[in-house]
Amino acid sequence: MSGITKTNAARLLDKAKITYKLIPYEVDENNLAADHVAEELGEDIERVFKTLVLHGEKSGYFVCVIPGDMEVDLKAAAKAAGAKKADLIPMKELLPLTGYIRGGCSPIGMKKRFPTYFHSTVNNFDVVYVSAGVRGLQFEISPSDLIGYVDGIVADIAVKPSNN
C-alpha cells in the first residue's frame, strides 16, 4: 500500500471494517471511459463499474452503479427509484453535489447519502471495481460488502449500447 494515499472513501471502508484493495492505474485525462480503466487494470470491462448520478422527477437524486460496457437505462433507473422519469445530472453539478469529479466518482463517501442502485450483473462476480474517489484509483471489493455498505438495491438499470 506504500505510496498510495488513502481516500476518504477508503477511510470510511476501514472504519466499517470492510475488506478491499486499492488499485492504482494510469489516468488518461482525454479518456476517462471505463474501458480505458479496465484496460489499465487488466480486468474485464464487465466487472469495472462506473458510478453515475441521476435526478429523478419527484424522487430527487440517486446513484446508479453499472458495468463499464453498459449505459444507464433511464426508464428502468427511474422506475427503480420510484420516479416517472430521470436524467443524468449536468457535469457541473457533480462536484458540488457529491464532492467528486468525473472519472473519480465513488458510490462510497458522497457528501450526502443517496439511494444507490446496482445493475444486477454486479452479483456475477466475487470482486468488482469501483472508483475509490479520485481519478487513478479503484477499489477491488466484494459486491455484497459494497452493496451492504451503501444500502444498495440491485435492479436491471442498464443496457448494452445499441452501437456495439
Disulfide bonds with the S-S distance in Angstrom:
none
